[in-house]
């Protein structure tokens, strides 16, 4: 009798596992439909507290973070039909995603610097195609829209300021 019970428990456990896998694939498939950018992060030795810290920081910025088995992630990514070849994903993989095209990569970069030995870029999806870890690192370096606007205003304003300084100096010279 104990032998039969062990088999029954194993079968019951497998059904839950399969259901969980299907839920994970469905969740990642939903993410691929709604997110403009996906960033794959390789993590090893990252504590639950550190991952929760990242999730807490991402949430107000509209960036999601989830962990999925590579095989399940690949199933959902193949179904999404992105262009190019998917980067090779090694180790444990997490997925950062969002509707903003730059925020997932930029915000994950903050934690890649903070947890350098435990967290690294592994690639991603940008503009409907797969990109390498080097490309996603470059994307992460692009400043946010507010920073770009400030830089643009400064660029436009700079010649005007110099011109005003020259005029002021010329006026001081002629009157003084």
Phi, psi and omega in degrees: 000315179300328180295315178296322179298319180298320179294317179300316179297318180297317179295317179299318179296319181297321179297320177295319181297316180296317178298317179298319178298316179297321177296319180295315178298317179297319179296314180292323177298319177295321178297317182296331179284324186266333186274141175275330181227137174240136178236124178269130181239130175269127180227141177212123180082010178281125184285162177299320179298319179293320178293321177294324175299317178296313180302318181296321179287326182286323189308308182293344181265002180076024180250131178259161180214125179216156179247136179215152175296145182301319182298319179289322177298315180297322177301312181293322180292321177296319179295331181288335176072040177289153180283156176083188181254134181295141176294152178287123182258119181240147179077199179280136186238135174244162183233121173255138187209161178184167179279336173285136184289330186255333188303315181301314180292316183295317182286325177293328179300326178301317182279335173296321176291319183290317183248044187315316183282346183249346187221135180209154174292144178234002181129197178172192176232125180220129179063031177081009178223156178289142176230155181282174179293327177293319180293320180291329175295320178295319179297322180295335182280350179287127181291163179291167184299322179295319178295318178297320178296318179297318178296321179296315179297319179295321180296317179289320185286331185303310178298324179295320178296316180297319179297318179295321179295317179296316179297318179297317179296318179296319180294319178297319182293318182286329179272338187259000000 
